[in-house]
Amino acid sequence: MTQASYSASSIATLNIIKLLTEQEVAALIRKSVHWLRRKRWEGGTESIPYRKLGSAVRYAESDVLKWIEQHVLQTSSCSTKEVPHG
């Protein structure tokens, strides 16, 4: 089915996934492509979900944004509190 054959109502119901390359994700999260590849190989919570399209690796933008939100740290460190002088 070509894009021209979609009706306005069917386009509204499509769940379009924006896919990002390794380079785009690395730039977005300020890590290297090597870091992304290592985390894919290691797995675990540091790995961002990805898709393989043939030999190409792609990341859904929504998965990357979700991963970023899951890695927000909240601290109660005393380094953020004022220390009284003298």
Secondary structure, 3 states (H helix, E strand, C coil): CCHHHCCHHHHHHCCCCCEECHHHHHHHHCCCHHHHHHHHHHCCCCCCCCEEECCEEEEEHHHHHHHHHHCCCCCCCHHHCCCCCC
